[in-house]
Amino acid sequence: MEGTGILFTVLLAILLLLNYLKQQWSRRHFPPGPLSLPLIGGVWRINFGIGCTVETPMKLAEQYGDIFTVWGGNIPVVVLSGFEAVKEGLIDHLEDFSDRPQTGFTTLIARGKGVALSNGHTWKQQRRFGVVTLRKLGVGKRSLEGQIEEESQQLVEVFTREKGQPFDPALPLTNSVSNLICALSFGHRFPLEDETFKKLIDALRFTLKFGGSIFLGLYELFPWLMKHLPGPHKKASHVTEMLLSLAKKETQKHKEQKSFQDPRDLIDFYLLEIEKRKNDPTSTYDEENLAQIIHDFFVAGTETSATSLKWAILLLANYPDIQDKAYKEIEDVLCSSSFSYQDLKKLPYTNAVLHEILRLKYPLLFGLPRQTSKDVKMRGFLIPKGTSIVPNVRSALLDPKYWESPKEFNPKHFLDQDGHFVANEAFLAFGAGARVCFGEHLARMEIFIFFVNLLRAFRFQLPPGVKELNEEPAVALSTPPHPYKVCAVPRSSS
């Protein structure tokens, strides 16, 4: 009996080994990457090797090349690193890489609806609505600038109450950016003490935190198991439902008031579109998609802009000479208190500073994943249809072939010898290709107006005894600064 048991164990080991070798052979056309172990794939290389930081994907690229594969169990993820590989994937293969992966968790929270995580006809129709409606709401026009100006002045008042003493600007910045999205989506902003608004901010904070956690990875690897186990993935699902519920309540108010007959916000325009398309069998306009669009708008729009502004204040405090030079240009060029987004063209140094903040401190860990819509041949590798593609946008923004001092805060990256602003093709902070951020112009307006008003009102200084604020980002789905305190000292001319 003992001999039979040993023989059975040996045969089982041989069968498992043969199956593993067969699996490895079937993957030979994929780009190289960390050794894929049974069950866990290649993620061991991160957790037990080089560690998980914003530098991790670039370290893997140094070892395996600009296109490499990390296996999560049996799921391949192809990572594009460096500007040329990212550009080739997102622009040269624009249609091939235009889908989003439909994974266990993305399906749970989005159900193929909205803009951020949908595909096909639904995505095209919902995205087109988003682009057109943002224009109608005033993106690129003075009408929206007034709303942003109002919100930025509210923020100035909040900072003023600190009386130049050290404080953490993170929550006030998030509140202001989120309230602007409330105004665009719902037609009104919330008082900061409103309980619904506080729950909204908490939900957004948790969603981004969960997006970079190991529990998300476990859910994607073992959805059949995780859905039956307790854990933060349950709360992530709950807060998603809370955001969708808030959107539906606001939609019901608009329907009762019939405000969509004279549309003034995103919900109004969407309800009007539903009415127009009610006899169109190809229409994807319904209240479920509306709720998901609002969810996407809050999650994507709040964190990215708020994170960029958090980095802006930190860097201004760490580099007072750059802060003073930008302030002087603003005061010299903008003679009156009134200004518009178009004035950015007259402010080359300020424009360079804003671009450099977005370049050096990209607000996400990497670009949102894509998925191949068909088999793709790229640089000699065959990437099968349905494969997840991760464009490492950060690596393009730090590519030493395109930036003189990629890891330094250097506005000269966007200036010529005469001090004129110059663009750089490797600046992909808002993505590229078919999935380029459709809120890009809104974000640019928002960051510029907030930046100018804050810089005019305050000089940002390090707290007493602090020599430098930590410039290493915290790592989750987004990459904000670690919590810090700064002194917003009112300017005598304010």
Residue pairs with C-beta under 8 A, 6 or more apart in sequence:
16 38
20 38
23 36
23 74
24 36
27 36
27 69
27 71
27 76
29 381
29 382
30 69
30 76
30 78
30 381
30 382
30 383
31 64
31 65
31 67
31 68
31 69
31 78
31 379
31 381
31 383
32 64
32 65
32 68
32 69
33 42
33 60
33 64
33 68
33 69
33 70
33 71
34 42
34 44
34 45
34 49
34 60
34 64
34 70
34 71
35 42
35 45
36 42
36 71
37 44
39 73
40 73
40 221
41 70
41 71
41 72
41 73
41 74
41 75
42 69
42 70
42 71
42 72
43 70
43 71
43 72
43 217
45 60
45 70
46 52
46 56
46 70
50 56
50 59
50 60
52 475
53 475
54 365
54 394
54 473
54 475
54 479
57 79
57 81
57 366
57 390
57 392
57 394
57 395
58 81
58 392
58 394
58 395
58 398
60 68
60 70
60 79
60 81
61 68
61 79
61 81
61 82
61 392
61 395
66 80
66 81
66 82
66 84
66 85
67 78
67 79
67 80
67 81
67 85
67 378
67 379
67 381
68 78
68 79
68 81
69 76
69 77
69 78
69 79
70 76
70 77
70 79
71 77
72 217
72 220
72 221
73 221
73 222
75 220
75 221
75 388
76 387
76 388
77 369
77 387
77 388
77 389
77 390
78 383
78 387
78 388
78 389
78 390
79 366
79 389
79 390
79 392
80 86
80 88
80 89
80 90
80 389
80 390
80 391
80 392
81 392
81 395
82 392
82 395
82 396
82 399
82 401
83 395
83 396
83 399
83 401
83 402
83 425
83 426
83 428
84 401
85 379
86 367
86 391
86 392
86 393
86 395
86 396
86 428
86 432
87 396
87 425
87 428
87 432
88 378
88 379
89 97
89 370
89 378
89 389
89 391
90 97
90 367
90 370
90 391
90 428
90 431
90 432
90 433
90 435
91 432
91 433
93 376
93 378
94 433
94 434
95 373
95 434
96 372
96 373
96 374
96 376
97 370
97 371
97 372
97 373
97 376
97 389
97 433
97 434
98 370
98 373
98 433
98 434
98 435
99 119
99 120
99 370
99 371
99 372
99 373
100 106
100 116
100 117
100 118
100 119
100 123
100 368
100 369
100 370
100 371
100 435
101 369
101 370
101 371
101 388
102 112
102 117
102 119
102 371
103 220
103 223
103 388
104 219
104 220
104 223
104 226
105 216
105 219
105 220
105 223
105 233
105 236
106 117
108 223
108 237
109 117
109 236
109 237
109 240
110 116
110 117
110 118
110 292
110 296
111 288
111 292
112 118
112 119
112 122
113 122
113 126
113 288
113 289
113 292
114 126
114 289
114 292
114 293
114 295
114 296
115 123
115 126
115 127
115 130
115 292
115 293
115 296
115 438
116 296
116 299
116 300
116 368
117 296
118 126
118 292
119 371
121 282
121 284
122 284
122 289
125 283
125 284
125 285
126 284
126 289
126 293
127 438
129 269
129 270
129 273
129 285
129 293
130 293
130 297
130 438
130 439
131 438
133 266
133 269
133 270
134 438
134 439
134 441
134 442
136 263
136 269
137 143
137 144
137 184
137 265
137 266
137 269
138 144
138 145
138 147
139 441
139 442
139 445
140 341
140 441
140 445
142 340
144 184
144 442
144 445
145 340
145 341
145 445
145 449
147 180
147 183
147 184
148 180
148 445
148 446
148 449
148 450
149 449
149 453
151 176
151 179
151 180
151 183
151 189
152 176
152 449
152 450
152 453
152 454
153 453
154 176
154 179
155 172
155 173
155 176
155 450
155 453
155 454
156 453
156 454
156 457
156 458
158 172
158 176
159 167
159 169
159 172
159 454
159 457
159 458
159 488
160 457
160 488
160 490
162 488
164 487
164 488
164 489
164 490
165 487
166 463
166 464
166 485
166 486
166 487
167 485
167 486
167 487
167 488
168 483
168 484
168 485
169 310
169 313
169 486
169 488
170 306
170 310
170 480
170 483
171 201
173 306
173 309
173 310
173 313
174 201
174 204
174 205
174 302
174 303
174 306
175 192
175 197
175 201
176 306
176 450
177 301
177 302
177 305
177 306
177 309
177 446
178 197
178 200
178 201
178 204
178 298
178 302
178 306
179 189
179 190
179 197
180 189
180 446
181 297
181 298
181 301
181 302
182 188
182 189
182 190
182 197
183 189
183 265
184 265
184 266
184 297
185 247
185 250
185 265
185 266
185 267
185 294
185 297
185 298
186 250
186 265
186 267
187 254
187 259
187 264
187 265
187 267
187 268
190 196
190 197
190 200
191 197
196 246
199 242
200 243
200 246
200 298
202 239
203 239
203 242
203 243
204 243
204 298
204 299
204 302
204 303
206 235
206 236
206 239
207 236
207 239
207 240
207 299
208 299
208 303
208 476
208 477
208 478
209 476
209 477
210 216
210 232
210 233
210 235
210 236
211 476
211 477
211 478
212 365
212 475
212 476
212 477
212 478
213 232
213 476
215 226
215 231
215 232
215 233
216 233
216 236
218 226
218 233
219 226
219 227
219 233
226 233
240 295
243 294
243 295
243 298
243 299
244 291
244 292
244 295
247 290
247 291
247 294
247 295
248 287
248 291
250 267
250 294
251 267
251 271
251 287
251 290
251 291
254 260
254 265
254 267
254 268
254 271
255 271
259 268
260 267
260 268
260 269
260 270
260 271
260 272
260 275
261 272
262 268
263 269
263 271
263 272
266 293
266 294
266 297
267 290
267 294
270 285
270 290
270 293
271 290
273 285
274 283
274 285
274 286
274 287
274 290
277 283
277 285
297 439
300 437
300 439
301 439
301 442
301 443
303 363
303 478
303 480
304 363
304 364
304 443
304 478
305 443
305 446
305 447
306 480
307 361
307 363
307 478
307 479
307 480
308 357
308 358
308 361
308 363
308 443
308 447
309 447
309 450
309 451
310 480
310 481
311 357
311 361
311 363
311 480
311 481
312 354
312 357
312 447
312 451
313 454
313 460
313 486
314 469
314 471
314 481
314 484
314 486
315 322
315 357
315 360
315 361
315 409
315 471
316 322
316 323
316 326
316 455
316 460
317 323
317 460
317 461
317 462
317 469
317 486
317 487
318 409
318 462
318 468
318 469
318 471
319 409
320 461
322 353
322 409
322 411
323 455
323 459
323 460
325 349
326 349
326 350
326 353
326 455
327 455
327 456
327 459
329 347
329 348
329 349
329 350
330 347
330 350
330 452
330 455
330 456
331 456
333 343
333 346
333 347
334 343
334 347
334 452
339 452
341 444
341 445
341 448
341 449
344 350
344 351
344 448
345 351
348 415
348 419
348 420
348 421
349 411
349 415
349 419
350 451
350 452
351 414
351 421
352 411
352 412
352 413
352 414
352 415
352 421
353 411
354 447
354 448
354 451
355 411
355 413
355 414
355 427
355 429
356 409
356 410
356 411
356 413
356 414
357 409
358 427
358 429
358 447
359 397
359 403
359 413
359 427
359 429
360 397
360 398
360 407
360 408
360 409
361 473
361 479
361 481
362 393
362 394
362 397
362 429
362 479
363 478
363 479
363 480
364 393
364 394
364 477
364 478
364 479
365 394
365 475
365 476
365 477
365 478
365 479
366 390
366 391
366 392
366 393
366 394
367 390
367 391
367 392
367 393
367 428
367 431
368 431
368 435
369 388
369 389
369 390
370 388
370 389
370 390
370 391
370 435
371 386
371 387
371 388
371 389
372 383
372 384
372 385
372 386
372 387
372 389
373 385
374 385
375 382
375 383
375 384
375 385
376 382
376 383
376 385
377 383
383 389
391 431
393 428
393 429
393 431
396 402
396 426
396 428
397 403
397 406
397 426
397 427
397 428
397 429
398 406
398 407
399 406
399 426
400 406
402 424
402 425
402 426
403 413
403 424
403 426
404 410
404 412
404 413
405 413
413 424
414 421
414 422
414 423
414 424
415 421
415 422
416 422
430 436
430 437
430 440
430 443
431 437
437 443
454 460
454 488
456 491
456 494
457 488
457 490
457 491
457 494
458 488
458 489
458 490
458 491
458 494
459 488
459 489
459 491
460 486
460 487
460 488
460 489
461 486
461 487
461 489
462 468
462 469
462 486
462 487
463 485
463 486
463 487
466 485
469 481
469 484
469 486
470 481
470 482
470 484
471 481
472 482
473 479
473 480
473 481
473 482
474 480
474 481
474 482
